[in-house]
Amino acid sequence: MKLPTLPPETPPSTPAFDGLAAVYLRTPDLERSLQFWAGLLGLPIVRSEGKPLRRYLLALGPSTLVLEESVEPPSGQSAFAQVAMQVPDLPSLEDVRKRLLAGGVPVSGMEDHGFAVVLRFRDPVTGVFLQAFTRLRPFEPAERFGDPELSETAASLLGPKPS
């Protein structure tokens, strides 16, 4: 199936997206998921729904995490690889690490990526990979070209490489 494209004369525009609105996680154990997300990680519950599905909406900064009850067992495999949640600074990231460890959730070490520090872990109920990170600095223009084997499409979308 060929994806639709805009005609070449169409000028680039700013997308109408503001950011991530919501991430939906299906779980066979809604109560345990609530204990992890709202209890251990501290995300506030902003809404609950009972029909047709039991689900809870939790505030995740300007976004929403939706926990939906599902009779199907989670596989940890889905259309997304992981959910990344930003925290404001390194002390906050360390607080997340301590909370997870105190709750018996295994975590990676703090990974310094130069522009951000990352902590990886899994949702203990659904198996989905999660990430808490804090940004240390904005991306430098040259960092947009970190892939040494850019496809033609990516190279055309990135524009000229800074000198």
MOJO-V181466 format. One line per field, one symbol per residue. phi: phi as a letter, one per 20 degrees, with the letter a starting at -180 (. if undefined). psi: psi as a letter, one per 40 degrees, with the letter a starting at -180 (. if undefined). Layout:
phi = ???
psi = ???
This chain:
phi = .effcfggefffcffeedqfebcdcececffffffffeffenffedaccdbfdfbcddfcmfdcddedfceeffdmdbfdeaddcedfafgfffffgfffffenefcfffdednebdccdacffeenffcbdbceeaffegfffdfefdgfgffffffnfffe
psi = hhiiiiidehiiihieieahdihhhhiegdddddddddcdeehiheiiididihihhihgbeihhhhhhhehiieehaeidihhhhididddddddddddddeehiiiihhhedeihihiiihedeehhihhihhdiiiiddeefdhefhidddddddaihi.
